[in-house]
């Protein structure tokens, strides 16, 4: 007779309990990035909607930005550090293959012995991590989970690349996912389209680069982040409506129930198209943080969430659709109740 294996009881409902962010100090204008790509402020704004972005200094690291954002999320949630039972870091720009950055972040925050790991799902990473965290809490694996989306994309872009240099930027956002009396995180609608994996990618692997160094010395070009902007734009414009509607329907809601939509801040034109095809109600706030923050990949959704709350365009308790997409091409969306923030 098989032994009886006990189960850890979980909870029926989860929610975002608190939000914190970190924005690097240095504000970079379009004029500053336009020169190396032979462009202009007008061209950049027309093409992307970006006016400024934040670039991290050498002292503003993936770890330090994450810790700052996490401190804010923990304070906003009003929970003790000791109650956090897991740390998930969504990032594509921690440049060490091993170890993951999450354990070091957890230790600096004073979290002793907690599981901590990184996930890589490109710009969709934060929404992926929120889905994982919600399931961990619902399943009883952790009481509270710290989710961080963080990027230092300026370490990965070629400042002379006309397709990426004006788009990408740095920053971090964090939330606490925990138990709730009511549903605050809806079911996730997620997936990937590997047929489009080449649309956002690293230009070469590091072994190829080392072979080139051995052959050509300093003339070898290091790997950079590259993007086929037109391919991504077309895919997003034609594919994301179904993802958004799937998340809304799985939450048992309609677009009329939404108080806010917080898309990944990839491109101002994509954001406008998504809002138009969904026919959002007039009262629904639309996050447009890309104008001030640029595209911060896995950090963009929590940063845009904070901007909506800080500007008074949304309030804690509002119902919001989160939708993100990026390298892979990976995507994820869920309806959430907006949290308190610091």
C-alpha positions in Angstrom: 0.0 0.0 0.0 1.4 3.4 -1.0 2.2 5.8 1.8 0.0 8.8 2.3 1.7 12.0 1.1 0.5 15.1 3.0 -0.4 18.3 1.2 0.4 21.8 2.3 -2.8 23.8 2.4 -2.9 27.0 0.3 -5.4 29.8 -0.2 -8.2 30.4 -2.7 -7.4 34.1 -3.5 -4.2 36.0 -4.2 -3.4 39.7 -4.8 -0.7 42.2 -5.3 -0.1 43.5 -1.7 2.4 46.2 -2.4 4.4 47.9 -5.2 7.8 49.6 -5.2 10.0 50.9 -8.0 13.5 52.2 -8.7 14.2 54.7 -11.5 17.9 55.5 -12.2 18.9 59.1 -11.5 20.2 60.0 -14.9 17.5 61.3 -17.4 18.6 61.0 -21.0 17.0 63.1 -23.7 16.3 62.2 -27.3 18.9 64.7 -28.4 21.6 62.7 -26.5 20.9 59.4 -28.2 20.0 60.8 -31.6 23.6 61.8 -32.7 25.2 58.3 -32.9 22.2 57.0 -34.9 21.9 60.0 -37.1 18.4 60.7 -36.0 16.4 63.5 -34.3 14.1 64.2 -31.4 11.1 64.4 -33.8 11.9 61.1 -35.5 12.3 59.3 -32.2 9.0 60.7 -30.7 7.1 59.9 -33.9 8.4 56.4 -34.2 8.2 55.4 -30.5 6.5 58.0 -28.3 9.6 58.4 -26.2 10.7 61.8 -25.0 13.2 60.8 -22.2 14.5 57.6 -20.6 16.7 56.6 -17.6 20.2 55.2 -17.9 21.7 53.6 -14.8 25.2 54.5 -13.6 27.9 52.0 -12.8 26.8 52.0 -9.2 23.2 51.4 -10.1 23.3 47.7 -10.6 20.7 44.9 -11.2 21.1 44.0 -7.6 21.0 47.5 -6.1 18.0 48.6 -8.2 16.2 45.4 -7.3 16.8 45.9 -3.6 15.5 49.5 -3.7 12.3 48.5 -5.5 11.8 45.5 -3.2 12.2 47.7 -0.1 9.4 49.8 -1.4 7.1 46.9 -2.2 7.6 45.3 1.2 6.9 48.7 2.9 3.8 49.2 0.8 2.5 45.7 1.6 3.1 46.3 5.3 4.6 42.9 5.9 7.7 41.8 7.8 10.7 40.7 5.6 10.6 37.4 7.4 7.2 36.6 5.9 8.5 36.5 2.3 8.9 32.9 1.4 10.2 33.1 -2.2 12.0 35.6 -4.5 11.5 35.6 -8.3 13.5 37.9 -10.4 12.5 38.5 -14.0 15.5 39.8 -16.0 17.4 39.4 -19.2 20.3 41.6 -18.3 22.0 39.9 -15.4 25.0 39.1 -17.4 26.3 36.1 -15.4 24.9 32.8 -16.6 25.4 31.5 -13.1 24.7 32.1 -10.3 21.3 33.7 -10.6 21.0 37.2 -9.1 17.9 36.4 -7.0 19.7 34.7 -4.1 22.1 37.7 -3.6 19.1 40.1 -3.6 17.3 37.9 -1.1 20.3 37.9 1.2 20.8 41.6 1.0 17.2 42.1 1.9 17.7 40.0 5.0 15.7 37.0 3.8 17.4 33.9 5.2 17.2 30.5 3.5 14.4 31.4 1.1 14.2 29.9 -2.4 15.2 32.6 -4.9 15.6 32.2 -8.7 15.7 34.2 -12.0 13.4 33.7 -14.9 14.1 34.8 -18.5 11.0 35.6 -20.6 12.1 38.9 -22.1 9.8 41.8 -21.7 7.0 39.4 -20.6 9.0 38.2 -17.6 7.3 40.3 -15.0 3.8 39.0 -15.9 5.2 35.4 -16.1 6.6 35.8 -12.6 3.4 37.2 -11.2 1.5 34.2 -12.5 4.1 31.8 -11.0 4.0 33.7 -7.6 0.2 33.6 -7.5 0.2 29.8 -8.1 2.9 29.3 -5.4 0.7 31.1 -2.8 -2.5 29.4 -3.9 -0.8 26.1 -3.7 0.6 26.7 -0.2 4.2 26.6 -1.3 4.9 30.2 0.0 2.9 32.7 2.0 4.3 35.8 0.3 6.4 36.0 -2.8 8.5 38.9 -3.9 8.4 39.4 -7.6 11.0 41.8 -9.2 11.2 42.9 -12.8 14.6 44.6 -13.4 16.8 45.5 -16.4 20.0 47.3 -17.2 19.5 47.3 -20.9 22.2 49.9 -21.5 24.8 47.2 -20.9 23.4 45.2 -23.9 22.7 47.8 -26.6 24.9 49.2 -29.4 24.6 53.0 -29.1 24.9 53.2 -32.9 22.1 50.7 -33.7 19.3 52.7 -35.1 16.7 50.0 -34.2 17.5 49.8 -30.5 19.6 52.6 -29.2 16.7 55.1 -28.7 14.3 52.5 -27.3 15.8 50.7 -24.4 16.5 51.9 -20.8 17.0 50.8 -17.2 15.0 50.4 -14.0 13.3 48.1 -11.6 9.8 47.4 -10.2 8.7 44.9 -7.5 5.5 43.6 -6.0 4.5 41.4 -3.1 2.1 38.6 -4.1 0.2 37.1 -1.2 -3.1 35.8 0.1 -6.2 37.9 -0.1 -9.9 37.6 1.0 -10.9 38.3 -2.6 -9.4 37.5 -6.0 -6.8 40.2 -6.8 -4.9 38.3 -9.6 -6.9 36.7 -12.4 -5.9 33.6 -14.4 -3.0 34.2 -16.7 -3.2 34.0 -20.5 0.2 33.2 -21.7 2.3 31.5 -24.4 5.0 31.9 -27.0 5.5 31.9 -30.7 8.9 30.4 -31.4 8.5 30.9 -35.1 9.3 34.5 -34.4 12.2 33.9 -32.1 14.6 35.8 -34.4 12.7 39.1 -34.0 14.4 40.0 -30.7 17.7 38.3 -30.0 21.4 38.6 -29.1 23.4 39.1 -32.2 25.8 36.2 -31.5 26.6 33.8 -28.7 29.7 34.4 -26.5 31.7 31.4 -27.8 31.4 32.8 -31.3 32.6 36.2 -30.0 35.6 34.6 -28.3 36.5 32.8 -31.5 36.3 36.1 -33.3 38.5 37.7 -30.7 41.1 35.0 -31.1 41.1 35.6 -34.9 40.6 39.3 -35.2 41.6 40.7 -31.7 40.2 44.1 -30.9 38.4 44.3 -34.2 35.9 41.7 -33.0 32.4 43.1 -32.2 30.8 42.0 -28.9 27.3 40.6 -28.8 24.5 43.1 -28.6 20.7 43.1 -28.3 19.1 43.3 -31.7 15.5 43.7 -32.9 13.6 43.5 -36.1 11.3 46.3 -35.2 8.9 45.9 -38.1 8.4 42.2 -37.4 7.7 42.8 -33.7 5.3 45.7 -34.5 3.3 43.6 -37.0 3.2 40.6 -34.7 2.0 42.7 -31.7 -0.6 44.6 -33.7 -2.1 41.4 -35.0 -1.7 39.0 -32.1 -2.2 40.7 -28.8 -5.9 41.5 -29.0 -6.7 37.8 -28.6 -4.3 37.6 -25.6 -5.9 40.6 -23.9 -9.4 39.4 -24.5 -8.5 35.9 -23.3 -7.2 37.3 -20.0 -10.3 39.4 -19.5 -12.6 36.5 -20.3 -10.8 34.1 -18.0 -11.2 36.7 -15.2 -15.0 36.6 -15.9 -15.0 40.3 -16.9 -15.5 42.5 -19.9 -13.5 45.6 -21.1 -16.2 47.8 -19.5 -15.0 46.4 -16.1 -11.5 47.7 -16.5 -10.3 50.8 -14.7 -6.9 50.7 -16.3 -4.8 49.0 -18.9 -1.1 48.6 -18.3 0.7 47.2 -21.3 4.4 46.5 -21.7 5.9 49.9 -22.7 7.4 48.7 -26.0 6.3 51.4 -28.4 3.8 54.2 -28.1 2.2 53.2 -31.4 1.6 49.6 -30.3 0.0 50.9 -27.1 -2.4 53.1 -29.0 -3.3 50.2 -31.4 -4.0 47.8 -28.5 -6.3 50.4 -26.8 -8.1 51.1 -30.0 -8.8 47.4 -31.0 -10.0 46.6 -27.5 -12.4 49.6 -27.6 -11.6 50.5 -24.0 -14.2 52.5 -22.2 -13.6 56.2 -21.7 -13.1 55.8 -18.0 -10.2 53.3 -18.5 -6.8 54.8 -17.9 -4.1 53.8 -20.3 -0.5 53.6 -19.1 2.0 55.5 -21.3 5.1 55.6 -19.1 7.2 54.9 -22.2 7.3 58.7 -22.9 9.4 59.3 -19.8 11.0 55.9 -19.1 11.6 54.2 -22.5 11.3 50.5 -22.9 12.6 48.8 -19.8 11.6 45.3 -20.8 10.7 43.2 -17.7 10.6 46.3 -15.5 8.2 48.2 -17.7 4.9 46.9 -16.4 5.6 47.7 -12.7 7.2 51.0 -13.6 4.1 51.9 -15.7 1.8 50.8 -12.9 3.6 53.0 -10.4 3.4 56.0 -12.8 -0.4 55.6 -13.2 -0.8 55.5 -9.4 1.7 58.4 -8.7 0.0 60.7 -11.2 -3.5 59.9 -9.8 -4.7 58.4 -13.1 -5.5 55.2 -11.2 -5.9 54.3 -7.5 -5.2 51.2 -5.4 -8.2 48.9 -5.7 -8.8 49.6 -9.4 -9.1 46.7 -11.8 -6.3 46.7 -14.4 -5.3 44.5 -17.3 -1.6 43.8 -17.5 -0.2 42.6 -20.8 3.4 42.1 -21.8 5.3 40.6 -24.8 8.9 40.2 -25.8 11.7 38.0 -26.9 10.7 34.5 -27.7 8.2 35.8 -28.8 6.7 35.3 -25.3 3.6 36.9 -24.0 1.5 37.0 -20.8 -1.6 38.9 -19.5 -3.7 38.9 -16.4 -6.3 41.1 -14.7 -5.3 42.4 -11.3 -6.4 44.7 -8.6 -3.9 47.6 -8.3 -1.9 47.6 -5.0 -0.8 50.3 -2.6 2.6 51.7 -3.6 5.7 53.4 -2.2 
